[in-house]
Amino acid sequence: MYEMHVGISVSGTGQVWHVVAHGQRATLCGQPLGRDGDTQTDHHCLDCMTAFQRLMQTVEPV
């Protein structure tokens, strides 16, 4: 299972939504998870979304 968490962008220029595998302490792009806080963004981490897309393409349908 995967979750979305807001954190600092890889470039450090603002908050974005990152993809995190359940039970992990880092995002798919490698950013460490910080404290839960402000969720006021509609931006997504392109690196996380690309990695998530690749993961979903390798999963076989049930």
N, C-alpha and C positions, 0 to 999 in steps of 0.2 A: 504494500500500500504506500502511496505517496501523499504528501501534504504540502500545502503552500504556506510559506512564512515570509513576512516582510523583513527585509534587511538591507544593508548598504549595497549599492551596486558594485560590480567588480571594479569599475572606474573610480568609485568613491564619490560620485557626484550626486547621490541622492538615494532615496528609498525605492526598492523594486520588490516584486513578488518573486521569491525563489522556490524551487522544487526541492523537497527533502524526503528521502526515503524514511519510512516510519522507524523510529528508534535510533536514527543516526544523529550525529552532532554537527554535521556539515552539510551544506547544500550540494546539489549535483555539480555545480560549477566550482566547488571547493571552498566557498566562503564559510567561515565558522558561523554557527548560529549565535545570535545575540539574545538579549532579553526580549520577550514579547512586549510590544509597545504600539506605537502609532501604526495604523493600517490604512492611512489616508493616501493611497497611491493607486493608480490604475496602470502603472508600468510593470512590465515583466522582464525578468532577466533572460536575455536572448540565449546565453550559454546554457542555462538550466533548461529552458524550453527545448533547445536543440537536443540536449542529452536525453531529456524525457521522451522526445519523439523517437529517437533511436532505440531507446529501451522498449517502447511500446511496439515498434516494428519487429522486434525480435521475439516478442511474446506470442506463443501460439494460442489461437482461439480455443476456448473450452467447449 
